[in-house]
């Protein structure tokens, strides 16, 4: 089980997301506690901000994993056109 930690900028990111998509995104992030046994996750090889991304419809959640402390750090949430 992993602990989920949010970056301070996440509240700003969530304000840009439509209210219809918020429950899906919340559910997807909550499932990250079962990492790495989740589909829709991809390891990013050359992204400057994060090592992994979670795909939730047209939205992406960028995050890093601290294996030693069993923590997932959510760094950015946004529409797929804007996140990369």
C-alpha positions as CSV (number, residue, x, y, z in Angstrom):
1,X,0.0,0.0,0.0
2,X,1.2,3.4,-0.9
3,X,0.5,6.8,0.7
4,X,-0.6,9.6,-1.7
5,X,0.9,13.0,-1.3
6,X,-0.3,16.0,-3.3
7,X,1.8,18.9,-4.5
8,X,0.7,22.4,-3.5
9,X,-0.2,23.3,-7.1
10,X,-2.8,20.5,-7.4
11,X,-5.6,22.7,-6.1
12,X,-4.9,25.1,-8.9
13,X,-5.0,22.3,-11.5
14,X,-8.3,21.0,-10.2
15,X,-10.0,24.3,-10.7
16,X,-9.4,24.0,-14.4
17,X,-11.1,20.6,-14.7
18,X,-14.8,20.2,-15.5
19,X,-17.0,19.2,-12.6
20,X,-18.2,16.1,-14.5
21,X,-14.6,14.7,-14.7
22,X,-13.6,15.3,-11.0
23,X,-15.2,12.1,-9.6
24,X,-13.4,9.9,-12.2
25,X,-10.1,11.6,-11.5
26,X,-10.5,11.3,-7.7
27,X,-11.3,7.6,-8.1
28,X,-8.3,7.0,-10.4
29,X,-5.9,8.7,-7.9
30,X,-7.3,6.7,-5.0
31,X,-6.6,3.5,-6.9
32,X,-2.9,4.5,-7.0
33,X,-2.5,3.1,-3.5
34,X,-2.4,-0.3,-5.2
35,X,0.6,0.8,-7.4
36,X,2.0,-0.9,-9.6
37,X,-0.9,-3.3,-10.1
38,X,-3.0,-0.7,-12.1
39,X,-3.7,-0.4,-15.8
40,X,-3.5,3.0,-17.6
41,X,-0.1,3.8,-16.1
42,X,2.9,4.5,-18.2
43,X,6.5,5.1,-17.3
44,X,7.7,8.4,-18.8
45,X,11.3,8.2,-20.0
46,X,12.1,11.8,-20.8
47,X,9.5,14.0,-19.0
48,X,11.1,16.8,-17.0
49,X,8.5,16.8,-14.2
50,X,7.4,13.3,-13.5
51,X,8.4,9.6,-13.9
52,X,4.9,8.2,-14.4
53,X,1.5,9.2,-15.8
54,X,-2.0,7.9,-15.1
55,X,-4.5,8.2,-18.0
56,X,-8.1,9.0,-16.9
57,X,-10.1,9.7,-20.0
58,X,-8.8,12.9,-21.6
59,X,-6.9,13.8,-18.4
60,X,-3.5,12.9,-17.2
61,X,-2.1,12.6,-13.7
62,X,1.7,13.0,-13.5
63,X,3.4,11.5,-10.4
64,X,6.6,10.2,-8.9
65,X,7.1,7.1,-6.8
66,X,9.2,7.0,-3.6
67,X,9.8,3.3,-3.3
68,X,11.7,3.6,0.0
69,X,9.0,5.4,1.9
70,X,6.1,3.9,-0.1
71,X,4.7,7.2,-1.2
72,X,3.2,8.5,-4.5
73,X,3.7,12.2,-5.1
74,X,1.0,13.7,-7.4
75,X,2.7,16.5,-9.2
76,X,0.3,17.7,-11.9
77,X,-3.2,17.0,-13.2
78,X,-4.5,18.3,-16.5
79,X,-6.0,17.8,-19.9
80,X,-3.9,15.7,-22.2
81,X,-3.4,18.6,-24.6
82,X,-2.0,20.8,-21.9
83,X,-0.1,18.4,-19.6
84,X,2.9,17.6,-21.8
